[in-house]
């Protein structure tokens, strides 16, 4: 298990599992991909798994390799003890936390083992982040603060940090969290951070970003750097980015994301609602479900129409989405200029709209936040970043 410790007495989150393949390659599997844990097996959700070799990040802790055996103290009695086992439990937000610790007290008598006790995480001291990892206190404090902040607020704080401290924090954040933050940074800060990461890590972060944001960032790099990073990315991650790079940035094709919500015509209302409930789905994309014939990945099969989330909430869960289609909503072409896209959103009062090719296949969706990014003056992120304040905790993988 890989955990990320936080400041204070909050139980740390389990970030994922390190799995060894038959080829002896150790890879990382995020906990959100785990659907069930049994004594003899771990069941994963369907889909692809990143097969890159696991490399431990500075803010990560290997539970078996670094936690077990740690010298701790029982908070209530002050007794010295050794950590001999750890238990993790799922939370209502689908995260897993290290909640229980088994500790064996030290009696001071040679050859004698003290009693073993099971305690809550906050009943033990000596497991603070810096003590276990050796990470500097300043970075520790920032990481703990960032854990409860939205990505845009973390980006605002990073922008104001001295460059060296900014690089230290970036190295300590996991790929998904760093990707969320990079998406909210000013363009120059994005390029600067990317250049201070090693190429393999930079490719991982680009792969974790939304394809449209990754394409925008890569378009600002030299052709040599862009091609090298695209080659290092996993093929399933680089393919949509390469498609987006073919379009001008001020057209619907350059603005769109290639990962809209798509279901088949035989899906039920309940199944469509289950998809838009995903905590990692941006709000704008969750407002509209596109119904297409297979394949469901863009470019899809023939586009049939869309269903607005308000309609999904009004229909019986067992009915098919095909019976709730909006077939009259106009679509955008990939070469539609920014002015046409802006008029489209204003005319139809939408936050998300479909982009079709000449054959009637869905190739992506434009969201209103991406339109605003291009309408606002250059450098707006630097002059108009909001003040960073602690917000409600957000899911580590939400993006």
C-alpha positions as CSV (number, residue, x, y, z in Angstrom):
1,X,0.0,0.0,0.0
2,X,1.1,3.5,-0.8
3,X,-0.1,6.3,1.6
4,X,0.3,10.0,1.8
5,X,0.7,11.4,5.3
6,X,-0.8,14.7,6.2
7,X,-0.3,17.2,9.0
8,X,-2.1,16.8,12.4
9,X,-3.9,13.7,13.5
10,X,-6.0,13.0,10.5
11,X,-5.7,9.4,9.2
12,X,-3.7,9.4,6.0
13,X,-5.3,8.4,2.7
14,X,-4.2,5.3,0.9
15,X,-3.3,6.4,-2.6
16,X,-3.0,3.0,-4.2
17,X,-1.3,-0.4,-4.4
18,X,2.0,-1.5,-5.8
19,X,1.4,-4.6,-7.9
20,X,4.2,-6.8,-9.2
21,X,3.6,-8.3,-12.7
22,X,4.8,-11.7,-13.8
23,X,7.7,-9.9,-15.5
24,X,8.8,-8.6,-12.0
25,X,7.9,-5.0,-13.0
26,X,6.2,-3.2,-10.1
27,X,3.4,-0.8,-11.2
28,X,1.1,1.6,-9.3
29,X,-2.7,1.0,-9.2
30,X,-4.8,3.9,-7.8
31,X,-7.2,2.9,-5.0
32,X,-10.2,4.3,-7.0
33,X,-9.6,1.5,-9.5
34,X,-10.0,-1.1,-6.7
35,X,-13.6,-2.4,-6.3
36,X,-13.1,-5.3,-3.9
37,X,-10.4,-6.6,-1.6
38,X,-10.5,-10.3,-0.5
39,X,-8.0,-12.4,1.5
40,X,-6.7,-13.9,-1.8
41,X,-7.5,-11.4,-4.5
42,X,-7.9,-7.7,-5.3
43,X,-10.6,-6.9,-7.9
44,X,-10.1,-3.9,-10.2
45,X,-12.6,-1.9,-12.2
46,X,-12.5,-2.6,-15.9
47,X,-10.3,-0.4,-18.1
48,X,-6.6,0.1,-18.9
49,X,-3.8,0.2,-16.3
50,X,-0.7,2.3,-16.6
51,X,2.2,-0.2,-16.9
52,X,5.0,2.2,-16.3
53,X,7.3,1.1,-13.5
54,X,6.4,2.4,-10.1
55,X,8.6,5.2,-8.7
56,X,7.9,6.5,-5.2
57,X,7.2,10.2,-4.9
58,X,8.6,12.3,-2.1
59,X,5.2,12.7,-0.3
60,X,4.4,9.0,-0.6
61,X,5.0,6.3,2.1
62,X,5.2,2.6,1.5
63,X,3.2,1.1,4.4
64,X,5.0,-2.2,4.6
65,X,8.4,-0.9,3.8
66,X,8.5,2.3,5.9
67,X,5.7,2.3,8.4
68,X,5.8,-1.2,10.0
69,X,8.4,-1.3,12.7
70,X,8.3,2.4,13.3
71,X,9.0,3.5,16.9
72,X,5.9,5.3,18.3
73,X,4.4,6.3,21.6
74,X,0.9,5.7,23.0
75,X,-0.7,9.1,23.4
76,X,-2.6,8.4,26.6
77,X,0.2,6.6,28.6
78,X,3.3,7.8,26.9
79,X,4.5,4.2,26.6
80,X,7.1,3.4,23.9
81,X,5.9,0.9,21.3
82,X,6.6,-0.5,17.9
83,X,4.1,-0.5,15.0
84,X,3.4,-4.1,14.0
85,X,0.3,-3.9,11.8
86,X,-2.0,-1.4,10.1
87,X,-5.6,-1.5,9.0
88,X,-7.3,0.5,6.2
89,X,-11.0,1.2,5.8
90,X,-13.1,2.8,3.0
91,X,-14.8,6.1,3.5
92,X,-18.1,7.4,2.1
93,X,-16.2,9.3,-0.6
94,X,-14.6,6.1,-1.9
95,X,-11.3,7.0,-0.4
96,X,-9.4,4.5,1.8
97,X,-7.7,5.6,5.0
98,X,-5.3,4.1,7.5
99,X,-7.5,4.1,10.6
100,X,-6.2,1.4,13.0
101,X,-2.8,0.6,14.3
102,X,-1.5,-2.5,16.1
103,X,1.3,-1.6,18.4
104,X,3.5,-3.7,20.7
105,X,4.6,-1.9,23.8
106,X,8.3,-2.2,24.9
107,X,8.7,-3.5,28.4
108,X,12.4,-2.7,28.8
109,X,13.1,-6.3,29.9
110,X,15.5,-8.1,27.6
111,X,13.8,-10.8,25.6
112,X,10.3,-9.9,26.8
113,X,7.5,-8.8,24.5
114,X,5.0,-6.4,25.8
115,X,1.3,-6.5,25.1
116,X,-0.1,-5.8,21.6
117,X,-2.9,-3.1,21.4
118,X,-5.1,-1.9,18.6
119,X,-5.4,1.8,18.6
120,X,-6.9,4.6,16.4
121,X,-4.5,6.6,14.3
122,X,-4.8,9.7,16.5
123,X,-4.0,7.7,19.7
124,X,-0.3,7.3,18.6
125,X,2.4,9.9,18.2
126,X,5.7,9.6,16.3
127,X,4.2,9.1,12.8
128,X,4.3,12.8,11.7
129,X,5.2,13.3,8.1
130,X,8.6,14.8,8.6
131,X,9.6,12.2,11.2
132,X,8.8,9.3,8.8
133,X,9.9,10.8,5.5
134,X,12.5,13.3,6.4
135,X,10.6,15.9,4.3
136,X,11.3,19.5,5.3
137,X,8.8,21.1,7.6
138,X,7.9,23.9,5.2
139,X,6.9,21.6,2.4
140,X,5.0,19.4,4.8
141,X,2.9,22.3,6.0
142,X,2.1,23.3,2.4
143,X,1.2,19.7,1.3
144,X,-1.2,19.4,4.3
145,X,-2.8,22.8,3.5
146,X,-3.2,21.9,-0.2
147,X,-4.9,18.7,0.7
148,X,-8.1,20.7,1.7
149,X,-7.9,23.2,-1.1
150,X,-9.3,23.3,-4.6
151,X,-6.8,23.0,-7.5
152,X,-7.3,26.6,-8.5
153,X,-6.5,27.8,-5.0
154,X,-3.4,25.6,-4.9
155,X,-2.3,27.1,-8.3
156,X,-2.7,30.6,-6.9
157,X,-0.5,29.8,-3.9
158,X,2.1,28.1,-6.0
159,X,2.2,31.1,-8.3
160,X,3.3,33.3,-5.4
161,X,5.9,30.9,-4.0
162,X,9.7,31.3,-4.6
163,X,10.7,29.1,-7.6
164,X,12.7,26.6,-5.6
165,X,9.9,25.9,-3.1
166,X,7.4,25.7,-6.0
167,X,9.5,22.9,-7.6
168,X,9.8,21.1,-4.2
169,X,6.0,21.1,-3.8
170,X,5.5,20.0,-7.4
171,X,7.8,17.0,-6.9
172,X,5.9,16.0,-3.8
173,X,2.4,16.1,-5.3
174,X,1.1,12.9,-6.9
175,X,0.5,13.0,-10.7
176,X,-3.2,13.4,-10.7
177,X,-3.2,16.3,-8.1
178,X,-0.3,18.0,-9.9
179,X,-2.1,17.7,-13.2
180,X,-5.2,19.4,-11.7
181,X,-3.0,22.2,-10.4
182,X,-1.0,22.7,-13.6
183,X,-4.3,23.1,-15.6
184,X,-5.1,26.2,-13.4
185,X,-1.6,27.8,-13.6
186,X,-0.7,30.7,-15.9
187,X,0.9,29.5,-19.2
188,X,4.5,30.6,-18.2
189,X,4.2,28.8,-14.9
190,X,3.0,25.6,-16.7
191,X,6.0,25.5,-19.0
192,X,8.4,26.4,-16.2
193,X,7.2,23.5,-14.0
194,X,7.1,21.0,-16.9
195,X,10.7,21.8,-17.7
196,X,11.8,21.2,-14.1
197,X,10.3,17.7,-14.0
198,X,12.2,14.8,-15.5
199,X,10.8,13.8,-18.9
200,X,9.1,10.6,-17.7
201,X,7.3,12.5,-14.9
202,X,6.3,15.3,-17.2
203,X,4.8,12.8,-19.6
204,X,2.9,11.1,-16.7
205,X,1.5,14.5,-15.6
206,X,0.5,15.4,-19.2
207,X,-1.3,12.0,-19.4
208,X,-3.2,12.8,-16.2
209,X,-4.4,16.2,-17.5
210,X,-7.5,16.7,-19.6
211,X,-6.6,16.1,-23.2
212,X,-7.5,19.6,-24.3
213,X,-5.4,21.2,-21.5
214,X,-2.5,18.9,-22.3
215,X,-2.8,19.9,-26.0
216,X,-2.8,23.6,-25.1
217,X,0.3,23.2,-23.0
218,X,2.2,21.1,-25.6
219,X,1.3,23.6,-28.3
220,X,3.4,26.2,-26.5
221,X,6.6,24.0,-26.5
222,X,9.1,23.5,-29.2
223,X,8.4,20.9,-31.8
224,X,11.3,18.8,-30.4
225,X,10.1,18.9,-26.8
226,X,6.5,18.3,-27.9
227,X,7.3,15.2,-30.0
228,X,9.5,13.8,-27.3
229,X,6.9,14.1,-24.6
230,X,4.2,12.7,-26.8
231,X,6.4,9.7,-27.5
232,X,6.8,9.1,-23.7
233,X,3.1,9.3,-23.0
234,X,1.0,6.1,-23.0
235,X,-0.5,5.6,-26.5
236,X,-4.1,5.8,-25.2
237,X,-3.2,9.1,-23.5
238,X,-1.3,10.7,-26.4
239,X,-3.8,9.7,-29.2
240,X,-6.5,12.2,-28.2
241,X,-4.0,14.9,-27.6
242,X,-2.5,14.4,-31.0
243,X,-5.9,14.7,-32.6
244,X,-6.6,18.0,-30.7
245,X,-3.2,19.4,-31.8
246,X,-4.4,19.2,-35.4
247,X,-6.9,22.0,-34.8
248,X,-6.4,25.7,-34.4
249,X,-6.7,26.8,-30.7
250,X,-9.4,29.3,-31.5
251,X,-11.8,26.8,-33.1
252,X,-14.3,24.3,-31.6
253,X,-11.8,21.5,-32.4
254,X,-9.1,23.3,-30.5
255,X,-11.4,24.1,-27.6
256,X,-13.1,20.7,-27.2
257,X,-12.4,17.9,-24.9
258,X,-12.3,14.4,-26.3
259,X,-13.8,12.8,-23.1
260,X,-17.5,13.8,-23.0
261,X,-20.1,11.6,-21.4
262,X,-21.2,9.1,-24.0
263,X,-23.7,6.2,-23.6
264,X,-25.4,3.9,-26.1
265,X,-29.1,4.1,-27.0
266,X,-29.9,0.9,-25.0
267,X,-28.6,2.5,-21.8
268,X,-31.1,3.2,-19.1
269,X,-31.7,6.5,-17.3
270,X,-30.3,5.0,-14.2
271,X,-27.1,4.0,-16.0
272,X,-26.7,7.5,-17.4
273,X,-27.1,9.1,-14.0
274,X,-24.5,6.7,-12.5
275,X,-22.0,8.0,-15.1
276,X,-22.6,11.7,-14.4
277,X,-22.4,11.1,-10.6
278,X,-18.7,10.3,-11.0
279,X,-16.8,12.5,-8.6
280,X,-14.0,13.1,-11.1
281,X,-16.3,14.4,-13.8
282,X,-16.2,18.2,-14.4
283,X,-19.5,19.9,-13.7
284,X,-20.0,21.3,-17.2
285,X,-19.5,17.8,-18.8
286,X,-22.0,16.3,-16.4
287,X,-24.7,18.6,-17.6
288,X,-25.2,16.7,-21.0
289,X,-25.1,13.1,-21.9
290,X,-24.5,12.2,-25.5
291,X,-26.1,9.2,-27.0
292,X,-24.2,7.5,-29.8
293,X,-24.0,4.1,-31.5
294,X,-20.8,2.1,-30.7
295,X,-18.0,2.8,-30.3
296,X,-18.5,5.1,-27.3
297,X,-15.0,6.5,-27.4
298,X,-14.5,9.5,-29.6
299,X,-14.8,9.6,-32.5
300,X,-17.9,7.6,-31.8
301,X,-20.4,5.8,-33.9
302,X,-23.3,7.8,-35.4
303,X,-24.5,10.6,-33.1
304,X,-28.2,10.2,-32.2
305,X,-28.7,13.2,-29.8
306,X,-28.3,14.2,-26.2
307,X,-30.1,14.1,-22.9
308,X,-29.9,17.1,-20.5
309,X,-29.3,16.2,-16.9
310,X,-32.6,17.9,-15.8
311,X,-34.5,15.5,-18.1
312,X,-32.6,12.5,-16.7
313,X,-33.7,13.5,-13.2
314,X,-37.4,13.7,-14.3
315,X,-37.6,10.3,-16.1
316,X,-38.2,6.9,-14.5
317,X,-34.8,5.2,-13.9
318,X,-35.7,2.0,-15.8
319,X,-36.6,3.8,-19.1
320,X,-34.1,4.0,-22.0
321,X,-32.2,7.2,-22.7
322,X,-33.3,6.8,-26.3
323,X,-36.8,7.8,-25.2
324,X,-35.5,11.1,-23.7
325,X,-33.3,12.4,-26.6
326,X,-33.0,16.0,-27.6
327,X,-32.5,15.6,-31.3
328,X,-33.1,19.3,-32.1
329,X,-30.1,20.8,-30.4
330,X,-27.7,22.1,-33.0
331,X,-24.1,20.9,-33.0
332,X,-20.7,22.5,-33.7
333,X,-18.3,21.7,-36.4
334,X,-14.6,21.3,-35.6
335,X,-13.6,24.3,-37.7
336,X,-16.2,26.6,-36.1
337,X,-14.4,29.8,-35.1
338,X,-14.4,31.1,-31.5
339,X,-17.0,33.8,-32.3
340,X,-19.4,31.2,-33.6
341,X,-18.9,29.0,-30.6
342,X,-19.6,32.0,-28.3
343,X,-22.8,32.8,-30.1
344,X,-23.8,29.1,-29.9
345,X,-23.5,29.0,-26.1
346,X,-25.3,32.3,-25.7
347,X,-28.2,31.3,-28.0
348,X,-28.8,27.9,-26.5
349,X,-28.0,28.8,-22.8
350,X,-25.7,25.8,-22.5
351,X,-22.5,25.0,-20.6
352,X,-21.6,22.1,-22.9
353,X,-22.1,21.4,-26.6
354,X,-21.4,18.6,-29.0
355,X,-18.8,18.8,-31.8
356,X,-19.4,16.5,-34.8
357,X,-17.4,15.6,-37.9
358,X,-18.8,15.7,-41.5
359,X,-20.0,12.0,-41.1
360,X,-22.1,12.7,-38.0
361,X,-19.7,11.2,-35.5
362,X,-19.2,12.8,-32.1
363,X,-15.6,13.8,-31.9
364,X,-15.7,15.9,-28.7
365,X,-17.5,18.5,-26.6
366,X,-16.8,22.2,-25.9
367,X,-17.5,23.4,-22.4
368,X,-18.1,27.0,-21.4
369,X,-15.1,27.3,-19.1
370,X,-12.8,26.6,-22.1
371,X,-14.6,29.3,-24.1
372,X,-14.1,31.8,-21.2
373,X,-10.4,30.9,-21.0
374,X,-10.0,32.1,-24.6
375,X,-12.2,35.2,-24.3
376,X,-10.5,36.6,-21.2
377,X,-7.4,38.8,-21.8
378,X,-4.0,37.1,-22.0
379,X,-2.5,36.8,-18.6
380,X,-5.8,36.9,-16.7
381,X,-4.7,34.0,-14.5
382,X,-1.8,36.1,-13.1
383,X,-3.8,39.2,-12.5
384,X,-7.1,37.7,-11.4
385,X,-6.2,34.6,-9.4
386,X,-8.5,34.2,-6.4
387,X,-7.2,34.4,-2.9
388,X,-6.4,30.8,-1.7
389,X,-8.5,29.8,1.2
390,X,-9.0,26.4,2.7
391,X,-12.1,24.8,1.1
392,X,-14.0,21.6,1.8
393,X,-11.8,18.5,1.2
394,X,-12.0,17.3,-2.3
395,X,-11.4,13.8,-3.7
396,X,-7.8,13.3,-4.5
397,X,-8.6,12.0,-8.0
398,X,-11.4,14.3,-8.8
399,X,-10.6,16.2,-12.0
